[in-house]
Amino acid sequence: MANRKSDFSLSTLDDLFSSQEERDAKKNGVIREIPLELIDGFPNHPFKVKDDEEMFKLVESVKTNGVLTPAILRPKENGRYEMVSGHRRKRACELAQMDTIRCEVRDLTDDEATILMVESNYHRPEILPSEKAFAYKMRLEAMNRQGKRSDLTSTPLVSKSRSNEALGDEVGESREQIRRYIRLTYLIPKLLDLVDEGSIKMRPAVELSYLNEDFQKAVLEEIELNLSTPSHAQAIRLRKMQDEGTLSTQTISEIMCEEKPNQKERIVLSSDRVRKLIPKSVTLDKTEDYVCRALEHYAKYQKRIAERDSR
């Protein structure tokens, strides 16, 4: 007698020996109190959890009202749980000396968990460049593994994927800006810290990200020595020289010691006040020459006065 195929299939023994209600709860997530000691953080979580003023406000809210929005966890094979969304709420519960946190437990794949983790943090009022950089990279790598190809670290003019544009639409960033953020993940940590602090702007930081680790360290040493960060133009030159094979620690030092346009002293004069002292016959393009000659004349006058008084 030929073997007959079953009219139904069950993927696991758990499905066979559980009720439909239990299977639905497993799929959709159930709300429960989970001990904090059983919860592990998300691997390589890109968003920082700080004990700042906002955190202490959250702690007071948790003490008064509890955790209003459940954290999202997924179960691990060892009986523990992995935090997907709610790292700040978990920290607030710890500071409030609570033993458990209200959570929704969901069965999620690695990629589903990554996408949900990143999406749940988009609403934060302030996100550091480094946080965006690693979050966007993790999000798009997960999309890539799900069959949505992306190539954000290559030139923006050539791309076979629109997944970065889809992400850009979600977060309100352009395709090129998404690419720039992901390039920041190639910076050494201390240079990336300077980007977070605002000491290095986005565009020069992107150019520096193409330098190898040794050259990035040399740039950092010059920054710490001279208390001056490279301009966009200087960063472009550094990258180009590396590509040409002519970059060295010596040339990095020479370039970094150059005076940048925004470092030159500038004298700002009130145009209304100065214009009142200049004859109307002097045209605007001759104003600088007129002012300089007037100052030279005044300097000579001051010199004659000084010489007369010294007699």
C-alpha positions in Angstrom: 0.0 0.0 0.0 1.4 3.3 -1.0 2.3 5.8 1.7 -0.3 8.5 2.0 0.7 12.1 2.7 -0.8 13.6 5.7 -3.7 16.0 5.2 -2.1 18.4 7.6 1.4 19.3 8.8 2.7 20.7 12.1 6.1 22.3 12.2 6.9 21.4 15.8 5.8 19.1 18.6 4.9 22.2 20.6 2.2 22.9 17.9 0.9 19.3 18.3 0.5 19.4 22.0 -0.7 23.0 22.5 -4.1 24.6 22.1 -5.0 27.1 19.3 -5.3 29.8 22.0 -1.8 29.1 23.2 -0.4 29.1 19.6 -2.1 32.4 18.9 -0.7 33.9 22.1 2.8 32.7 21.2 2.5 34.3 17.7 1.0 37.6 18.7 2.7 38.1 22.0 1.5 38.0 25.6 1.8 40.6 28.4 3.5 39.4 31.5 5.8 40.6 34.3 9.4 39.3 33.7 12.2 39.5 36.3 14.8 42.0 35.3 17.5 39.5 36.1 16.3 37.3 33.3 16.6 39.9 30.6 19.6 40.4 28.4 20.3 43.4 26.2 20.0 43.3 22.4 23.4 42.3 20.9 25.3 45.4 19.6 22.4 47.6 20.6 23.2 50.9 18.9 21.3 53.3 21.1 22.9 54.6 24.3 21.0 54.4 27.6 22.1 57.4 29.7 21.4 58.2 33.4 20.5 61.8 32.4 17.7 64.2 33.4 15.3 62.5 31.0 16.1 59.1 32.6 15.3 60.4 36.1 12.0 61.8 34.8 11.2 58.3 33.5 12.2 56.8 36.8 9.7 59.0 38.6 7.0 58.2 36.1 7.7 54.4 36.5 7.5 54.8 40.3 4.2 56.6 40.1 2.4 54.9 37.1 4.4 51.8 36.4 5.5 50.9 32.9 2.7 52.1 30.7 4.0 50.8 27.4 5.2 47.2 27.7 8.8 46.4 26.7 9.1 43.9 23.9 11.2 40.7 24.5 11.8 37.5 22.7 12.5 34.2 24.4 16.0 32.6 24.4 16.7 28.9 24.4 18.2 29.0 27.9 15.1 30.2 29.6 16.2 33.9 29.5 14.9 36.7 27.4 16.4 39.2 25.0 15.3 42.9 25.1 14.1 44.1 21.7 12.4 47.4 22.7 12.5 49.0 26.1 16.2 49.3 27.2 15.5 52.7 28.8 12.4 51.4 30.5 14.3 48.5 31.9 17.0 50.8 33.2 14.3 53.0 34.8 12.9 50.0 36.6 16.4 49.1 37.9 16.9 52.7 39.2 13.4 52.5 40.8 14.5 49.3 42.5 11.8 47.2 40.9 12.3 43.5 40.4 10.2 43.0 37.3 9.1 44.9 34.1 5.8 44.6 32.2 6.7 43.0 28.8 5.2 41.6 25.7 6.9 38.4 24.7 7.1 37.6 21.0 8.6 34.9 18.9 10.8 36.9 16.4 13.6 35.9 14.0 16.9 37.7 14.3 16.1 40.0 11.4 12.5 40.7 12.6 13.9 41.6 16.0 16.6 43.9 14.5 14.0 45.7 12.3 11.6 46.1 15.3 14.4 47.3 17.6 15.5 50.0 15.2 12.0 51.1 14.3 11.0 51.4 17.9 13.7 54.0 18.5 13.0 56.3 15.6 10.7 58.4 17.8 13.5 59.5 20.2 13.8 63.3 20.2 17.6 63.3 20.1 19.6 60.6 18.3 23.4 60.8 18.1 25.0 60.4 14.6 26.7 57.2 15.9 23.4 55.8 17.0 21.8 56.5 13.6 24.9 55.1 11.8 24.8 51.7 13.4 21.0 51.5 13.6 20.6 52.3 9.9 23.3 49.7 9.0 21.7 47.0 11.1 18.3 47.8 9.7 19.4 47.5 6.1 21.5 44.4 6.7 18.4 42.8 8.1 16.4 43.9 5.0 19.2 42.5 2.8 19.1 39.1 4.5 15.3 39.1 4.0 15.9 39.4 0.2 16.0 43.2 -0.2 19.5 44.0 -1.5 21.2 47.2 -0.5 24.6 48.7 -1.2 24.9 52.0 0.7 28.7 52.3 1.1 29.4 52.5 -2.6 29.1 55.6 -4.8 25.6 57.2 -4.6 25.4 57.4 -8.4 25.3 53.6 -8.9 22.9 51.5 -6.9 20.8 48.4 -7.8 18.6 48.8 -4.7 15.9 51.1 -3.5 15.8 49.8 0.1 17.8 52.7 1.3 15.2 55.1 -0.2 12.5 53.2 1.6 14.3 53.6 4.9 14.9 57.2 4.0 11.2 57.7 3.6 10.6 56.1 7.0 13.0 58.3 8.9 12.9 61.5 6.9 16.4 61.3 5.5 17.6 61.4 1.9 19.2 58.4 0.2 22.6 60.1 0.3 22.3 61.0 3.9 21.5 57.4 4.8 24.7 56.5 2.9 26.7 59.1 4.8 25.5 57.9 8.2 26.5 54.3 7.4 30.0 55.4 6.4 30.4 56.7 9.9 30.5 53.1 11.2 34.0 52.8 9.5 35.5 55.5 11.8 37.6 54.5 14.8 35.6 55.0 18.0 37.4 58.2 19.2 36.8 60.0 15.9 33.2 58.9 16.0 32.9 60.4 19.5 34.1 63.7 18.0 31.3 63.5 15.4 28.8 62.9 18.2 30.2 65.9 20.1 29.9 68.1 16.9 33.6 68.7 16.7 33.8 67.0 13.3 31.0 67.7 10.9 29.3 65.0 8.8 31.0 65.6 5.4 34.6 65.6 6.6 33.8 62.7 8.8 32.6 60.7 5.8 35.8 61.4 3.9 37.9 60.4 7.0 36.0 57.1 7.2 37.7 56.0 4.0 41.2 56.3 5.6 42.7 53.1 7.0 42.9 52.7 10.8 46.5 53.8 11.1 45.9 57.0 9.2 42.7 57.7 11.2 44.8 57.3 14.4 47.3 59.8 12.9 44.5 62.3 12.2 43.2 61.8 15.8 46.7 62.5 17.2 46.9 65.8 15.2 43.4 66.8 16.4 44.4 66.2 20.0 47.8 68.0 19.5 46.5 71.1 17.7 42.9 71.2 19.0 41.8 71.6 15.4 39.7 69.3 13.3 40.1 68.9 9.5 37.9 70.8 7.1 35.9 69.1 4.4 38.5 70.2 1.8 41.3 68.8 3.9 39.6 65.5 4.5 39.0 65.1 0.7 42.7 65.7 0.1 43.7 63.1 2.7 41.4 60.5 1.1 42.7 61.3 -2.4 46.3 61.1 -1.3 45.7 57.7 0.3 44.1 56.5 -2.9 47.1 57.7 -4.8 49.5 56.1 -2.3 51.2 59.4 -1.3 49.7 59.8 2.2 51.9 59.5 5.2 51.8 60.6 8.8 54.0 63.5 7.9 51.7 64.7 5.2 48.8 64.3 7.5 50.6 66.6 10.0 51.4 69.2 7.4 47.8 69.3 6.1 46.3 69.4 9.5 48.5 72.3 10.5 47.4 74.5 7.6 45.3 77.5 8.4 41.7 77.0 7.5 39.5 79.8 6.1 37.2 79.7 9.1 40.2 80.0 11.5 41.5 83.3 10.0 40.8 86.5 12.0 38.0 88.5 10.7 37.1 92.2 11.4 33.4 92.9 11.2 32.4 96.6 10.7 29.0 98.1 10.8 28.3 99.1 7.2 25.9 101.9 8.1 28.4 103.5 10.5 31.3 103.2 8.0 29.4 104.3 5.0 28.5 107.6 6.7 32.2 108.5 6.9 32.9 107.7 3.2 32.2 110.3 0.5 29.3 109.3 -1.8 31.6 109.6 -4.7 33.5 106.4 -3.5 31.8 103.4 -5.1 31.2 100.2 -3.1 34.0 98.3 -4.9 36.5 101.1 -3.9 35.4 101.2 -0.3 38.0 98.8 1.1 40.8 100.8 -0.6 39.5 104.1 0.7 39.2 102.7 4.3 42.8 101.3 4.2 44.2 104.6 2.9 42.3 106.5 5.5 43.7 104.2 8.2 47.3 104.6 6.9 46.9 108.4 6.9 45.6 108.2 10.5 48.5 106.0 11.6 51.0 108.5 10.2 49.1 111.3 12.0 49.3 109.3 15.3 53.0 108.8 14.7 53.7 112.5 14.3 51.8 113.3 17.5 53.8 110.7 19.4 57.1 112.1 18.1 56.1 115.7 19.0 55.1 114.7 22.5 58.4 112.8 23.0 60.5 116.0 22.3 
